[in-house]
């Protein structure tokens, strides 16, 4: 189990990014959150098995309207009592 923090840049706001991320995370059994930032980027924290997080990223990058041009990544401590993936505002 691992937790990763991502900052996505590109065409990531106004294209259904957060809803797509939530749907993918739910379907893959991941927990965490996703939120838009004022600078046009999207922040996301995802928790689960590393290979499932990799699949989440692959599927997210294969979406029709989402165009990720840059992604920052950092590994964080696992939050043991987290039970869902949510969109935050």
PyMOL Python script that loads the backbone (N, CA, C, O; Angstrom):
from pymol import cmd

cmd.read_pdbstr("""\
ATOM      1  N   UNK A   1       0.857  -1.178   0.000  1.00  0.00           N
ATOM      2  CA  UNK A   1       0.000   0.000   0.000  1.00  0.00           C
ATOM      3  C   UNK A   1       0.901   1.238   0.000  1.00  0.00           C
ATOM      4  O   UNK A   1       1.883   1.313   0.738  1.00  0.00           O
ATOM      5  N   UNK A   2       0.539   2.202  -0.846  1.00  0.00           N
ATOM      6  CA  UNK A   2       1.295   3.446  -0.917  1.00  0.00           C
ATOM      7  C   UNK A   2       0.333   4.604  -1.160  1.00  0.00           C
ATOM      8  O   UNK A   2      -0.808   4.400  -1.574  1.00  0.00           O
ATOM      9  N   UNK A   3       0.798   5.800  -0.902  1.00  0.00           N
ATOM     10  CA  UNK A   3       0.005   7.014  -1.158  1.00  0.00           C
ATOM     11  C   UNK A   3       0.873   7.949  -1.992  1.00  0.00           C
ATOM     12  O   UNK A   3       2.032   8.201  -1.661  1.00  0.00           O
ATOM     13  N   UNK A   4       0.295   8.458  -3.078  1.00  0.00           N
ATOM     14  CA  UNK A   4       1.030   9.347  -3.966  1.00  0.00           C
ATOM     15  C   UNK A   4       0.271  10.661  -4.117  1.00  0.00           C
ATOM     16  O   UNK A   4      -0.956  10.686  -4.215  1.00  0.00           O
ATOM     17  N   UNK A   5       1.025  11.738  -4.134  1.00  0.00           N
ATOM     18  CA  UNK A   5       0.498  13.085  -4.365  1.00  0.00           C
ATOM     19  C   UNK A   5       0.910  13.494  -5.775  1.00  0.00           C
ATOM     20  O   UNK A   5       2.083  13.390  -6.135  1.00  0.00           O
ATOM     21  N   UNK A   6      -0.050  13.958  -6.576  1.00  0.00           N
ATOM     22  CA  UNK A   6       0.215  14.379  -7.949  1.00  0.00           C
ATOM     23  C   UNK A   6      -0.285  15.797  -8.162  1.00  0.00           C
ATOM     24  O   UNK A   6      -1.298  16.210  -7.597  1.00  0.00           O
ATOM     25  N   UNK A   7       0.441  16.529  -8.985  1.00  0.00           N
ATOM     26  CA  UNK A   7      -0.038  17.801  -9.514  1.00  0.00           C
ATOM     27  C   UNK A   7       0.004  17.663 -11.027  1.00  0.00           C
ATOM     28  O   UNK A   7       1.068  17.463 -11.613  1.00  0.00           O
ATOM     29  N   UNK A   8      -1.171  17.772 -11.659  1.00  0.00           N
ATOM     30  CA  UNK A   8      -1.292  17.619 -13.105  1.00  0.00           C
ATOM     31  C   UNK A   8      -1.408  18.988 -13.761  1.00  0.00           C
ATOM     32  O   UNK A   8      -2.130  19.861 -13.280  1.00  0.00           O
ATOM     33  N   UNK A   9      -0.690  19.163 -14.862  1.00  0.00           N
ATOM     34  CA  UNK A   9      -0.739  20.399 -15.643  1.00  0.00           C
ATOM     35  C   UNK A   9      -1.160  20.055 -17.061  1.00  0.00           C
ATOM     36  O   UNK A   9      -0.970  18.928 -17.516  1.00  0.00           O
ATOM     37  N   UNK A  10      -1.730  21.023 -17.754  1.00  0.00           N
ATOM     38  CA  UNK A  10      -2.172  20.842 -19.129  1.00  0.00           C
ATOM     39  C   UNK A  10      -3.640  21.202 -19.244  1.00  0.00           C
ATOM     40  O   UNK A  10      -4.119  22.088 -18.536  1.00  0.00           O
ATOM     41  N   UNK A  11      -4.366  20.522 -20.134  1.00  0.00           N
ATOM     42  CA  UNK A  11      -5.819  20.712 -20.247  1.00  0.00           C
ATOM     43  C   UNK A  11      -6.473  19.783 -19.239  1.00  0.00           C
ATOM     44  O   UNK A  11      -6.914  18.682 -19.569  1.00  0.00           O
ATOM     45  N   UNK A  12      -6.525  20.259 -17.995  1.00  0.00           N
ATOM     46  CA  UNK A  12      -7.000  19.402 -16.900  1.00  0.00           C
ATOM     47  C   UNK A  12      -8.158  20.015 -16.112  1.00  0.00           C
ATOM     48  O   UNK A  12      -8.695  19.377 -15.207  1.00  0.00           O
ATOM     49  N   UNK A  13      -8.546  21.244 -16.448  1.00  0.00           N
ATOM     50  CA  UNK A  13      -9.728  21.842 -15.820  1.00  0.00           C
ATOM     51  C   UNK A  13     -10.761  22.110 -16.904  1.00  0.00           C
ATOM     52  O   UNK A  13     -10.418  22.498 -18.021  1.00  0.00           O
ATOM     53  N   UNK A  14     -12.020  21.899 -16.567  1.00  0.00           N
ATOM     54  CA  UNK A  14     -13.102  22.136 -17.510  1.00  0.00           C
ATOM     55  C   UNK A  14     -13.284  21.015 -18.519  1.00  0.00           C
ATOM     56  O   UNK A  14     -13.974  21.185 -19.524  1.00  0.00           O
ATOM     57  N   UNK A  15     -12.661  19.857 -18.252  1.00  0.00           N
ATOM     58  CA  UNK A  15     -12.737  18.723 -19.180  1.00  0.00           C
ATOM     59  C   UNK A  15     -13.221  17.448 -18.491  1.00  0.00           C
ATOM     60  O   UNK A  15     -13.094  16.358 -19.050  1.00  0.00           O
ATOM     61  N   UNK A  16     -13.770  17.572 -17.290  1.00  0.00           N
ATOM     62  CA  UNK A  16     -14.266  16.403 -16.558  1.00  0.00           C
ATOM     63  C   UNK A  16     -13.189  15.624 -15.839  1.00  0.00           C
ATOM     64  O   UNK A  16     -13.394  14.461 -15.492  1.00  0.00           O
ATOM     65  N   UNK A  17     -12.041  16.246 -15.608  1.00  0.00           N
ATOM     66  CA  UNK A  17     -10.917  15.556 -14.982  1.00  0.00           C
ATOM     67  C   UNK A  17     -11.283  14.997 -13.610  1.00  0.00           C
ATOM     68  O   UNK A  17     -11.049  13.819 -13.337  1.00  0.00           O
ATOM     69  N   UNK A  18     -11.851  15.830 -12.752  1.00  0.00           N
ATOM     70  CA  UNK A  18     -12.141  15.382 -11.375  1.00  0.00           C
ATOM     71  C   UNK A  18     -13.149  14.248 -11.349  1.00  0.00           C
ATOM     72  O   UNK A  18     -12.985  13.293 -10.589  1.00  0.00           O
ATOM     73  N   UNK A  19     -14.188  14.337 -12.165  1.00  0.00           N
ATOM     74  CA  UNK A  19     -15.211  13.291 -12.185  1.00  0.00           C
ATOM     75  C   UNK A  19     -14.655  11.997 -12.776  1.00  0.00           C
ATOM     76  O   UNK A  19     -14.987  10.903 -12.320  1.00  0.00           O
ATOM     77  N   UNK A  20     -13.810  12.133 -13.788  1.00  0.00           N
ATOM     78  CA  UNK A  20     -13.163  10.958 -14.372  1.00  0.00           C
ATOM     79  C   UNK A  20     -12.237  10.312 -13.349  1.00  0.00           C
ATOM     80  O   UNK A  20     -12.235   9.091 -13.197  1.00  0.00           O
ATOM     81  N   UNK A  21     -11.450  11.126 -12.648  1.00  0.00           N
ATOM     82  CA  UNK A  21     -10.548  10.602 -11.629  1.00  0.00           C
ATOM     83  C   UNK A  21     -11.323   9.870 -10.542  1.00  0.00           C
ATOM     84  O   UNK A  21     -10.912   8.797 -10.098  1.00  0.00           O
ATOM     85  N   UNK A  22     -12.442  10.444 -10.112  1.00  0.00           N
ATOM     86  CA  UNK A  22     -13.244   9.795  -9.075  1.00  0.00           C
ATOM     87  C   UNK A  22     -13.810   8.472  -9.578  1.00  0.00           C
ATOM     88  O   UNK A  22     -13.777   7.471  -8.863  1.00  0.00           O
ATOM     89  N   UNK A  23     -14.321   8.460 -10.782  1.00  0.00           N
ATOM     90  CA  UNK A  23     -14.876   7.231 -11.351  1.00  0.00           C
ATOM     91  C   UNK A  23     -13.797   6.147 -11.461  1.00  0.00           C
ATOM     92  O   UNK A  23     -14.022   5.001 -11.072  1.00  0.00           O
ATOM     93  N   UNK A  24     -12.627   6.514 -11.991  1.00  0.00           N
ATOM     94  CA  UNK A  24     -11.542   5.542 -12.137  1.00  0.00           C
ATOM     95  C   UNK A  24     -11.068   5.030 -10.776  1.00  0.00           C
ATOM     96  O   UNK A  24     -10.871   3.828 -10.594  1.00  0.00           O
ATOM     97  N   UNK A  25     -10.887   5.943  -9.829  1.00  0.00           N
ATOM     98  CA  UNK A  25     -10.420   5.547  -8.497  1.00  0.00           C
ATOM     99  C   UNK A  25     -11.431   4.603  -7.842  1.00  0.00           C
ATOM    100  O   UNK A  25     -11.047   3.591  -7.256  1.00  0.00           O
ATOM    101  N   UNK A  26     -12.711   4.931  -7.940  1.00  0.00           N
ATOM    102  CA  UNK A  26     -13.748   4.076  -7.361  1.00  0.00           C
ATOM    103  C   UNK A  26     -13.741   2.698  -8.013  1.00  0.00           C
ATOM    104  O   UNK A  26     -13.842   1.681  -7.326  1.00  0.00           O
ATOM    105  N   UNK A  27     -13.622   2.665  -9.339  1.00  0.00           N
ATOM    106  CA  UNK A  27     -13.658   1.377 -10.043  1.00  0.00           C
ATOM    107  C   UNK A  27     -12.433   0.524  -9.751  1.00  0.00           C
ATOM    108  O   UNK A  27     -12.488  -0.701  -9.862  1.00  0.00           O
ATOM    109  N   UNK A  28     -11.323   1.165  -9.377  1.00  0.00           N
ATOM    110  CA  UNK A  28     -10.089   0.437  -9.073  1.00  0.00           C
ATOM    111  C   UNK A  28      -9.890   0.207  -7.571  1.00  0.00           C
ATOM    112  O   UNK A  28      -8.909  -0.422  -7.173  1.00  0.00           O
ATOM    113  N   UNK A  29     -10.796   0.701  -6.743  1.00  0.00           N
ATOM    114  CA  UNK A  29     -10.699   0.502  -5.295  1.00  0.00           C
ATOM    115  C   UNK A  29      -9.661   1.376  -4.616  1.00  0.00           C
ATOM    116  O   UNK A  29      -9.121   1.002  -3.575  1.00  0.00           O
ATOM    117  N   UNK A  30      -9.376   2.542  -5.194  1.00  0.00           N
ATOM    118  CA  UNK A  30      -8.402   3.464  -4.613  1.00  0.00           C
ATOM    119  C   UNK A  30      -9.106   4.485  -3.731  1.00  0.00           C
ATOM    120  O   UNK A  30     -10.300   4.736  -3.892  1.00  0.00           O
ATOM    121  N   UNK A  31      -8.370   5.068  -2.806  1.00  0.00           N
ATOM    122  CA  UNK A  31      -8.894   6.133  -1.963  1.00  0.00           C
ATOM    123  C   UNK A  31      -8.069   7.392  -2.205  1.00  0.00           C
ATOM    124  O   UNK A  31      -7.007   7.346  -2.826  1.00  0.00           O
ATOM    125  N   UNK A  32      -8.578   8.524  -1.700  1.00  0.00           N
ATOM    126  CA  UNK A  32      -7.864   9.786  -1.828  1.00  0.00           C
ATOM    127  C   UNK A  32      -8.795  10.921  -2.183  1.00  0.00           C
ATOM    128  O   UNK A  32      -9.964  10.930  -1.798  1.00  0.00           O
ATOM    129  N   UNK A  33      -8.258  11.891  -2.932  1.00  0.00           N
ATOM    130  CA  UNK A  33      -9.066  13.049  -3.330  1.00  0.00           C
ATOM    131  C   UNK A  33      -8.483  13.680  -4.583  1.00  0.00           C
ATOM    132  O   UNK A  33      -7.350  13.398  -4.972  1.00  0.00           O
ATOM    133  N   UNK A  34      -9.279  14.536  -5.204  1.00  0.00           N
ATOM    134  CA  UNK A  34      -8.860  15.326  -6.359  1.00  0.00           C
ATOM    135  C   UNK A  34      -9.475  16.710  -6.221  1.00  0.00           C
ATOM    136  O   UNK A  34     -10.612  16.841  -5.770  1.00  0.00           O
ATOM    137  N   UNK A  35      -8.719  17.759  -6.612  1.00  0.00           N
ATOM    138  CA  UNK A  35      -9.270  19.110  -6.538  1.00  0.00           C
ATOM    139  C   UNK A  35      -8.595  20.027  -7.548  1.00  0.00           C
ATOM    140  O   UNK A  35      -7.416  19.869  -7.864  1.00  0.00           O
ATOM    141  N   UNK A  36      -9.370  20.995  -8.051  1.00  0.00           N
ATOM    142  CA  UNK A  36      -8.821  22.025  -8.926  1.00  0.00           C
ATOM    143  C   UNK A  36      -8.037  23.029  -8.102  1.00  0.00           C
ATOM    144  O   UNK A  36      -8.355  23.280  -6.939  1.00  0.00           O
ATOM    145  N   UNK A  37      -7.012  23.599  -8.713  1.00  0.00           N
ATOM    146  CA  UNK A  37      -6.221  24.648  -8.078  1.00  0.00           C
ATOM    147  C   UNK A  37      -6.410  25.951  -8.847  1.00  0.00           C
ATOM    148  O   UNK A  37      -6.786  25.933 -10.019  1.00  0.00           O
ATOM    149  N   UNK A  38      -6.153  27.068  -8.198  1.00  0.00           N
ATOM    150  CA  UNK A  38      -6.363  28.380  -8.807  1.00  0.00           C
ATOM    151  C   UNK A  38      -5.438  28.641  -9.993  1.00  0.00           C
ATOM    152  O   UNK A  38      -5.761  29.466 -10.848  1.00  0.00           O
ATOM    153  N   UNK A  39      -4.306  27.963 -10.063  1.00  0.00           N
ATOM    154  CA  UNK A  39      -3.366  28.189 -11.163  1.00  0.00           C
ATOM    155  C   UNK A  39      -3.688  27.374 -12.416  1.00  0.00           C
ATOM    156  O   UNK A  39      -2.930  27.410 -13.385  1.00  0.00           O
ATOM    157  N   UNK A  40      -4.805  26.641 -12.405  1.00  0.00           N
ATOM    158  CA  UNK A  40      -5.209  25.843 -13.562  1.00  0.00           C
ATOM    159  C   UNK A  40      -4.764  24.392 -13.496  1.00  0.00           C
ATOM    160  O   UNK A  40      -5.108  23.598 -14.372  1.00  0.00           O
ATOM    161  N   UNK A  41      -4.010  24.042 -12.479  1.00  0.00           N
ATOM    162  CA  UNK A  41      -3.578  22.649 -12.302  1.00  0.00           C
ATOM    163  C   UNK A  41      -4.627  21.880 -11.504  1.00  0.00           C
ATOM    164  O   UNK A  41      -5.589  22.461 -11.000  1.00  0.00           O
ATOM    165  N   UNK A  42      -4.432  20.574 -11.397  1.00  0.00           N
ATOM    166  CA  UNK A  42      -5.291  19.720 -10.576  1.00  0.00           C
ATOM    167  C   UNK A  42      -4.393  18.937  -9.627  1.00  0.00           C
ATOM    168  O   UNK A  42      -3.411  18.329 -10.052  1.00  0.00           O
ATOM    169  N   UNK A  43      -4.731  18.955  -8.343  1.00  0.00           N
ATOM    170  CA  UNK A  43      -4.018  18.198  -7.320  1.00  0.00           C
ATOM    171  C   UNK A  43      -4.801  16.930  -7.019  1.00  0.00           C
ATOM    172  O   UNK A  43      -6.030  16.939  -6.955  1.00  0.00           O
ATOM    173  N   UNK A  44      -4.060  15.836  -6.836  1.00  0.00           N
ATOM    174  CA  UNK A  44      -4.706  14.555  -6.575  1.00  0.00           C
ATOM    175  C   UNK A  44      -3.823  13.741  -5.633  1.00  0.00           C
ATOM    176  O   UNK A  44      -2.607  13.679  -5.814  1.00  0.00           O
ATOM    177  N   UNK A  45      -4.430  13.124  -4.638  1.00  0.00           N
ATOM    178  CA  UNK A  45      -3.742  12.140  -3.815  1.00  0.00           C
ATOM    179  C   UNK A  45      -4.479  10.824  -3.977  1.00  0.00           C
ATOM    180  O   UNK A  45      -5.704  10.756  -3.873  1.00  0.00           O
ATOM    181  N   UNK A  46      -3.700   9.779  -4.235  1.00  0.00           N
ATOM    182  CA  UNK A  46      -4.270   8.459  -4.492  1.00  0.00           C
ATOM    183  C   UNK A  46      -3.560   7.451  -3.602  1.00  0.00           C
ATOM    184  O   UNK A  46      -2.338   7.480  -3.459  1.00  0.00           O
ATOM    185  N   UNK A  47      -4.346   6.559  -3.006  1.00  0.00           N
ATOM    186  CA  UNK A  47      -3.798   5.550  -2.108  1.00  0.00           C
ATOM    187  C   UNK A  47      -4.271   4.171  -2.530  1.00  0.00           C
ATOM    188  O   UNK A  47      -5.451   3.962  -2.809  1.00  0.00           O
ATOM    189  N   UNK A  48      -3.329   3.230  -2.572  1.00  0.00           N
ATOM    190  CA  UNK A  48      -3.646   1.855  -2.930  1.00  0.00           C
ATOM    191  C   UNK A  48      -2.378   1.127  -3.324  1.00  0.00           C
ATOM    192  O   UNK A  48      -1.283   1.653  -3.125  1.00  0.00           O
ATOM    193  N   UNK A  49      -2.495  -0.071  -3.877  1.00  0.00           N
ATOM    194  CA  UNK A  49      -1.322  -0.806  -4.339  1.00  0.00           C
ATOM    195  C   UNK A  49      -0.636  -0.045  -5.485  1.00  0.00           C
ATOM    196  O   UNK A  49      -1.324   0.511  -6.341  1.00  0.00           O
ATOM    197  N   UNK A  50       0.682  -0.011  -5.517  1.00  0.00           N
ATOM    198  CA  UNK A  50       1.402   0.754  -6.554  1.00  0.00           C
ATOM    199  C   UNK A  50       0.994   0.405  -7.983  1.00  0.00           C
ATOM    200  O   UNK A  50       0.858   1.303  -8.815  1.00  0.00           O
ATOM    201  N   UNK A  51       0.795  -0.875  -8.286  1.00  0.00           N
ATOM    202  CA  UNK A  51       0.430  -1.245  -9.655  1.00  0.00           C
ATOM    203  C   UNK A  51      -0.969  -0.759 -10.026  1.00  0.00           C
ATOM    204  O   UNK A  51      -1.246  -0.522 -11.202  1.00  0.00           O
ATOM    205  N   UNK A  52      -1.853  -0.607  -9.040  1.00  0.00           N
ATOM    206  CA  UNK A  52      -3.200  -0.099  -9.305  1.00  0.00           C
ATOM    207  C   UNK A  52      -3.138   1.416  -9.528  1.00  0.00           C
ATOM    208  O   UNK A  52      -3.856   1.944 -10.378  1.00  0.00           O
ATOM    209  N   UNK A  53      -2.298   2.109  -8.782  1.00  0.00           N
ATOM    210  CA  UNK A  53      -2.108   3.540  -9.010  1.00  0.00           C
ATOM    211  C   UNK A  53      -1.542   3.771 -10.405  1.00  0.00           C
ATOM    212  O   UNK A  53      -1.950   4.714 -11.083  1.00  0.00           O
ATOM    213  N   UNK A  54      -0.616   2.934 -10.845  1.00  0.00           N
ATOM    214  CA  UNK A  54      -0.078   3.039 -12.209  1.00  0.00           C
ATOM    215  C   UNK A  54      -1.186   2.869 -13.248  1.00  0.00           C
ATOM    216  O   UNK A  54      -1.211   3.581 -14.252  1.00  0.00           O
ATOM    217  N   UNK A  55      -2.091   1.938 -13.011  1.00  0.00           N
ATOM    218  CA  UNK A  55      -3.209   1.724 -13.930  1.00  0.00           C
ATOM    219  C   UNK A  55      -4.150   2.930 -13.927  1.00  0.00           C
ATOM    220  O   UNK A  55      -4.648   3.330 -14.980  1.00  0.00           O
ATOM    221  N   UNK A  56      -4.392   3.504 -12.763  1.00  0.00           N
ATOM    222  CA  UNK A  56      -5.195   4.724 -12.640  1.00  0.00           C
ATOM    223  C   UNK A  56      -4.607   5.831 -13.509  1.00  0.00           C
ATOM    224  O   UNK A  56      -5.334   6.491 -14.252  1.00  0.00           O
ATOM    225  N   UNK A  57      -3.298   6.035 -13.418  1.00  0.00           N
ATOM    226  CA  UNK A  57      -2.631   7.074 -14.200  1.00  0.00           C
ATOM    227  C   UNK A  57      -2.715   6.784 -15.700  1.00  0.00           C
ATOM    228  O   UNK A  57      -2.948   7.691 -16.499  1.00  0.00           O
ATOM    229  N   UNK A  58      -2.527   5.535 -16.073  1.00  0.00           N
ATOM    230  CA  UNK A  58      -2.591   5.158 -17.482  1.00  0.00           C
ATOM    231  C   UNK A  58      -3.981   5.443 -18.057  1.00  0.00           C
ATOM    232  O   UNK A  58      -4.107   6.012 -19.141  1.00  0.00           O
ATOM    233  N   UNK A  59      -5.017   5.041 -17.322  1.00  0.00           N
ATOM    234  CA  UNK A  59      -6.386   5.261 -17.796  1.00  0.00           C
ATOM    235  C   UNK A  59      -6.741   6.746 -17.833  1.00  0.00           C
ATOM    236  O   UNK A  59      -7.425   7.205 -18.748  1.00  0.00           O
ATOM    237  N   UNK A  60      -6.276   7.490 -16.837  1.00  0.00           N
ATOM    238  CA  UNK A  60      -6.543   8.923 -16.787  1.00  0.00           C
ATOM    239  C   UNK A  60      -5.916   9.626 -17.987  1.00  0.00           C
ATOM    240  O   UNK A  60      -6.517  10.532 -18.563  1.00  0.00           O
ATOM    241  N   UNK A  61      -4.730   9.215 -18.356  1.00  0.00           N
ATOM    242  CA  UNK A  61      -4.016   9.838 -19.479  1.00  0.00           C
ATOM    243  C   UNK A  61      -4.587   9.416 -20.832  1.00  0.00           C
ATOM    244  O   UNK A  61      -4.252  10.027 -21.847  1.00  0.00           O
ATOM    245  N   UNK A  62      -5.441   8.388 -20.876  1.00  0.00           N
ATOM    246  CA  UNK A  62      -6.037   7.918 -22.126  1.00  0.00           C
ATOM    247  C   UNK A  62      -7.426   8.499 -22.383  1.00  0.00           C
ATOM    248  O   UNK A  62      -8.138   8.027 -23.270  1.00  0.00           O
ATOM    249  N   UNK A  63      -7.814   9.506 -21.625  1.00  0.00           N
ATOM    250  CA  UNK A  63      -9.137  10.101 -21.804  1.00  0.00           C
ATOM    251  C   UNK A  63      -9.139  11.080 -22.979  1.00  0.00           C
ATOM    252  O   UNK A  63      -8.135  11.734 -23.262  1.00  0.00           O
ATOM    253  N   UNK A  64     -10.263  11.165 -23.644  1.00  0.00           N
ATOM    254  CA  UNK A  64     -10.369  11.950 -24.868  1.00  0.00           C
ATOM    255  C   UNK A  64     -10.084  13.440 -24.683  1.00  0.00           C
ATOM    256  O   UNK A  64      -9.357  14.025 -25.485  1.00  0.00           O
ATOM    257  N   UNK A  65     -10.633  14.058 -23.657  1.00  0.00           N
ATOM    258  CA  UNK A  65     -10.524  15.513 -23.498  1.00  0.00           C
ATOM    259  C   UNK A  65      -9.427  15.935 -22.541  1.00  0.00           C
ATOM    260  O   UNK A  65      -9.072  17.112 -22.493  1.00  0.00           O
ATOM    261  N   UNK A  66      -8.891  15.011 -21.789  1.00  0.00           N
ATOM    262  CA  UNK A  66      -7.840  15.322 -20.815  1.00  0.00           C
ATOM    263  C   UNK A  66      -6.480  15.224 -21.499  1.00  0.00           C
ATOM    264  O   UNK A  66      -6.152  14.208 -22.111  1.00  0.00           O
ATOM    265  N   UNK A  67      -5.694  16.296 -21.388  1.00  0.00           N
ATOM    266  CA  UNK A  67      -4.351  16.304 -21.972  1.00  0.00           C
ATOM    267  C   UNK A  67      -3.354  16.741 -20.901  1.00  0.00           C
ATOM    268  O   UNK A  67      -3.197  17.931 -20.631  1.00  0.00           O
ATOM    269  N   UNK A  68      -2.689  15.766 -20.301  1.00  0.00           N
ATOM    270  CA  UNK A  68      -1.696  16.034 -19.258  1.00  0.00           C
ATOM    271  C   UNK A  68      -0.373  16.331 -19.944  1.00  0.00           C
ATOM    272  O   UNK A  68       0.166  15.490 -20.664  1.00  0.00           O
ATOM    273  N   UNK A  69       0.152  17.547 -19.715  1.00  0.00           N
ATOM    274  CA  UNK A  69       1.432  17.914 -20.319  1.00  0.00           C
ATOM    275  C   UNK A  69       2.591  17.778 -19.346  1.00  0.00           C
ATOM    276  O   UNK A  69       3.742  17.640 -19.760  1.00  0.00           O
ATOM    277  N   UNK A  70       2.288  17.817 -18.056  1.00  0.00           N
ATOM    278  CA  UNK A  70       3.325  17.680 -17.032  1.00  0.00           C
ATOM    279  C   UNK A  70       2.678  17.144 -15.763  1.00  0.00           C
ATOM    280  O   UNK A  70       1.517  17.435 -15.473  1.00  0.00           O
ATOM    281  N   UNK A  71       3.440  16.362 -15.013  1.00  0.00           N
ATOM    282  CA  UNK A  71       2.917  15.777 -13.784  1.00  0.00           C
ATOM    283  C   UNK A  71       4.030  15.758 -12.739  1.00  0.00           C
ATOM    284  O   UNK A  71       5.106  15.209 -12.973  1.00  0.00           O
ATOM    285  N   UNK A  72       3.759  16.356 -11.600  1.00  0.00           N
ATOM    286  CA  UNK A  72       4.664  16.286 -10.461  1.00  0.00           C
ATOM    287  C   UNK A  72       4.167  15.166  -9.558  1.00  0.00           C
ATOM    288  O   UNK A  72       2.960  14.960  -9.427  1.00  0.00           O
ATOM    289  N   UNK A  73       5.094  14.442  -8.933  1.00  0.00           N
ATOM    290  CA  UNK A  73       4.708  13.294  -8.114  1.00  0.00           C
ATOM    291  C   UNK A  73       5.557  13.234  -6.858  1.00  0.00           C
ATOM    292  O   UNK A  73       6.743  13.563  -6.870  1.00  0.00           O
ATOM    293  N   UNK A  74       4.926  12.807  -5.777  1.00  0.00           N
ATOM    294  CA  UNK A  74       5.609  12.666  -4.495  1.00  0.00           C
ATOM    295  C   UNK A  74       4.955  11.524  -3.722  1.00  0.00           C
ATOM    296  O   UNK A  74       3.733  11.384  -3.761  1.00  0.00           O
ATOM    297  N   UNK A  75       5.726  10.717  -3.033  1.00  0.00           N
ATOM    298  CA  UNK A  75       5.204   9.651  -2.190  1.00  0.00           C
ATOM    299  C   UNK A  75       4.974  10.195  -0.786  1.00  0.00           C
ATOM    300  O   UNK A  75       5.823  10.893  -0.231  1.00  0.00           O
ATOM    301  N   UNK A  76       3.815   9.869  -0.220  1.00  0.00           N
ATOM    302  CA  UNK A  76       3.426  10.336   1.109  1.00  0.00           C
ATOM    303  C   UNK A  76       3.180   9.154   2.034  1.00  0.00           C
ATOM    304  O   UNK A  76       3.180   8.002   1.602  1.00  0.00           O
ATOM    305  N   UNK A  77       2.973   9.449   3.299  1.00  0.00           N
ATOM    306  CA  UNK A  77       2.596   8.415   4.260  1.00  0.00           C
ATOM    307  C   UNK A  77       1.154   7.987   4.010  1.00  0.00           C
ATOM    308  O   UNK A  77       0.302   8.806   3.666  1.00  0.00           O
ATOM    309  N   UNK A  78       0.896   6.708   4.184  1.00  0.00           N
ATOM    310  CA  UNK A  78      -0.443   6.141   4.022  1.00  0.00           C
ATOM    311  C   UNK A  78      -1.352   6.661   5.129  1.00  0.00           C
ATOM    312  O   UNK A  78      -0.934   6.786   6.280  1.00  0.00           O
ATOM    313  N   UNK A  79      -2.603   6.963   4.771  1.00  0.00           N
ATOM    314  CA  UNK A  79      -3.630   7.333   5.749  1.00  0.00           C
ATOM    315  C   UNK A  79      -4.474   6.084   5.981  1.00  0.00           C
ATOM    316  O   UNK A  79      -5.305   5.728   5.146  1.00  0.00           O
ATOM    317  N   UNK A  80      -4.262   5.430   7.099  1.00  0.00           N
ATOM    318  CA  UNK A  80      -4.824   4.090   7.327  1.00  0.00           C
ATOM    319  C   UNK A  80      -6.344   4.061   7.446  1.00  0.00           C
ATOM    320  O   UNK A  80      -6.952   3.035   7.143  1.00  0.00           O
ATOM    321  N   UNK A  81      -6.971   5.139   7.872  1.00  0.00           N
ATOM    322  CA  UNK A  81      -8.424   5.100   8.069  1.00  0.00           C
ATOM    323  C   UNK A  81      -9.207   5.726   6.907  1.00  0.00           C
ATOM    324  O   UNK A  81     -10.416   5.928   7.025  1.00  0.00           O
ATOM    325  N   UNK A  82      -8.552   6.031   5.809  1.00  0.00           N
ATOM    326  CA  UNK A  82      -9.251   6.597   4.651  1.00  0.00           C
ATOM    327  C   UNK A  82     -10.042   5.496   3.949  1.00  0.00           C
ATOM    328  O   UNK A  82      -9.527   4.397   3.742  1.00  0.00           O
ATOM    329  N   UNK A  83     -11.297   5.788   3.579  1.00  0.00           N
ATOM    330  CA  UNK A  83     -12.161   4.738   3.032  1.00  0.00           C
ATOM    331  C   UNK A  83     -12.753   5.055   1.665  1.00  0.00           C
ATOM    332  O   UNK A  83     -13.424   4.203   1.084  1.00  0.00           O
ATOM    333  N   UNK A  84     -12.522   6.263   1.131  1.00  0.00           N
ATOM    334  CA  UNK A  84     -13.151   6.605  -0.139  1.00  0.00           C
ATOM    335  C   UNK A  84     -12.288   7.584  -0.935  1.00  0.00           C
ATOM    336  O   UNK A  84     -11.293   8.111  -0.437  1.00  0.00           O
ATOM    337  N   UNK A  85     -12.695   7.811  -2.174  1.00  0.00           N
ATOM    338  CA  UNK A  85     -12.067   8.804  -3.017  1.00  0.00           C
ATOM    339  C   UNK A  85     -13.092   9.906  -3.228  1.00  0.00           C
ATOM    340  O   UNK A  85     -14.243   9.621  -3.559  1.00  0.00           O
ATOM    341  N   UNK A  86     -12.697  11.158  -3.044  1.00  0.00           N
ATOM    342  CA  UNK A  86     -13.667  12.239  -3.100  1.00  0.00           C
ATOM    343  C   UNK A  86     -13.140  13.425  -3.914  1.00  0.00           C
ATOM    344  O   UNK A  86     -11.934  13.605  -4.078  1.00  0.00           O
ATOM    345  N   UNK A  87     -14.064  14.208  -4.405  1.00  0.00           N
ATOM    346  CA  UNK A  87     -13.738  15.479  -5.043  1.00  0.00           C
ATOM    347  C   UNK A  87     -13.825  16.541  -3.958  1.00  0.00           C
ATOM    348  O   UNK A  87     -14.836  16.644  -3.262  1.00  0.00           O
ATOM    349  N   UNK A  88     -12.773  17.325  -3.816  1.00  0.00           N
ATOM    350  CA  UNK A  88     -12.803  18.413  -2.823  1.00  0.00           C
ATOM    351  C   UNK A  88     -12.796  19.748  -3.551  1.00  0.00           C
ATOM    352  O   UNK A  88     -12.383  19.845  -4.706  1.00  0.00           O
ATOM    353  N   UNK A  89     -13.264  20.775  -2.844  1.00  0.00           N
ATOM    354  CA  UNK A  89     -13.388  22.110  -3.442  1.00  0.00           C
ATOM    355  C   UNK A  89     -12.638  23.120  -2.625  1.00  0.00           C
ATOM    356  O   UNK A  89     -12.623  24.302  -2.966  1.00  0.00           O
TER     357      UNK A  89
END
""", "prot")
cmd.dss("prot")
cmd.show_as("cartoon", "prot")
cmd.util.cbc("prot")
cmd.orient("prot")
